[in-house]
Each structure stands twice: as structure tokens, then as C-alpha cells.
């Protein structure tokens, strides 16, 4: 099992160790687990830092998904990998190459928990700068995650100071194309 996650799995505080801990928590019916990987704010040294961060994540993510599947936990465990925004497809004009924050196109991936494996939704232009088809808004992602957790996001509406509020800010549609 440890080999699935990579050589750093036995080092406390590494991303691999966090992935193994997340599986152990899911196995014990912990409802929500968040793993954070620091250092993805790559405004500088993109070629070097990106390579190292991918090394940290690739095998550990593979290990987590494989381990959950082998133990029969993946169908009931939703794994979401992403961030709060994307990155510009071109480097910034700095001393070392980096990329800026970008809200118009970004990638997230989902596994298990009622999602269809291998489903791709959306497409960017040839530069990766703008969404050009099947765009899913962040409210749609939130509505879909809530749906997969068993909540109807439209039922979580409350009124305050004359305005309706909910977790999806009274917007969002479940992205049904990604559901089993």
C-alpha cells in the first residue's frame, strides 16, 4: 500500500503522507477531508517549481484513487482536485518565468463519489486563455459538489436583509453530464 503513494509517504507532512491519511480518514467515515499542497502560486521559477510540485502530486494522487478503489471506497468518496482560479497560459514578464492568476479558464478533476470516469466537460481556445464551449461556472461546480454530497443547493436558500442567499449565491446548475 505504501508503494502506491510513493517514497515520501512515510515522511510526515508530505503530500503523499497527507493522501494516505485522507484514505485512512475516509475509511473511518470522516465526512470531509481537505488536503492542501503549498506552493502552487507560481509567479516565479515556473519550470523548476512546477516539475517538483508535479512529482509531489502525481504518484500520491494516483495512490489515493487506486487505494480508495481497491478498498471499495471510491464509489462513496468524492475526490476533487483544483484551486480557486486558473493560470494564464503565457509566462509573465519577470526575472524568472511565472504565470499570473486567471479566472477565465481553469481545470479541475473529479473522481469517484458518483462522477463518470473519463468525462471531459468544456474546452478552451488554442492558447488555453478562454473557455470556448461547455463552460461550467464556479456556481455550477458548487451545485454539483453539493448534489454529489446529497444536498439540493436550491433548498439551502435563506433570506437576509431583503435578499436571498445560498452557498451557490442563488445561481448554479448541477453539471449532469459528469454524473453516473
ABEGO torsion letter per residue (X at the ends): XAAAAEAAAABBGBAAAAAAAAAAAAAAGBABBBBBBBGABBABGAAAAAAAAAAAAAAAAAAAAAAAAAAGAAAABBBBBEBABBBBABBBBBABBBBBBBAABBBBBBBEGGBBBGBBBEBBBAAGABBABGBBBAAAAAAAAAAAAGBBAAAABBBBGGBBBBAAGGBEBBBAAABX
